[in-house]
Amino acid sequence: MKRWECFVCWKVNEDDEAAASASCLCFCCGRPRDFIPTSAMVQTRAKPLVLHGLSAAQHELHPTLVHSLQQAGLDLTDTDSSGWTALHCAAMLGDATAVRCLLQSEGNERQVVLEAARSGGWRALHLAVRGGHLQAVEELLLANADVDARLEASDDARTPLHIAAEHGHAEILDLLLR
């Protein structure tokens, strides 16, 4: 008997001869076996909201899923209607592995992803710092994230350093000051 892993809930499903088609459903969440390739990549490219929804449900982004979506055409610079990118989602959740995976693109695209800002100027580094996610902050800094980037509001032009101090993240403060 063959097995397959659901890309939504990550449950390992049995695959018998009668249900060997790509349309068999996950026992746990009821999603079709080919849910990600057929729904996330139809016509429009996968939006970060897809990754955000998956990550919120799983509390982590699985690097194999991120890699599969990239191979299928995920544009790392895509944003949802609120300005979220996949990197914003991974940084906010503190998933250092997914942050590293998302930052593996080369050259200009990586810089565009690093500098992408949500409304108010929130970049991935701001979000990782606010959450106290040391490893995610380290990954972002290794990719040359801008430690001096300020939030856009004139009365709230904080940098990641300000946010770390405000939230009492001493280890992150030390890291940002290096």
Buried (B, 14 or more C-beta within 10 A) or exposed (E): EEEBEBBBBBEEBEBEEEEEEEEBBBEEEEBBBBBBBEEBBEEEBBBBBBBBEBBEEBEBBBBEBBBBBBEEEBBBBBBBEEBBBBBBBBBBBBBBBBBBBBBEBEEEEBBEBBBBBBEEBBBBBBBBBBBBBBBBBBBBBEBEBBBEBBBEEEEEEBBBBBBBBEEEBEEBBEBBEE
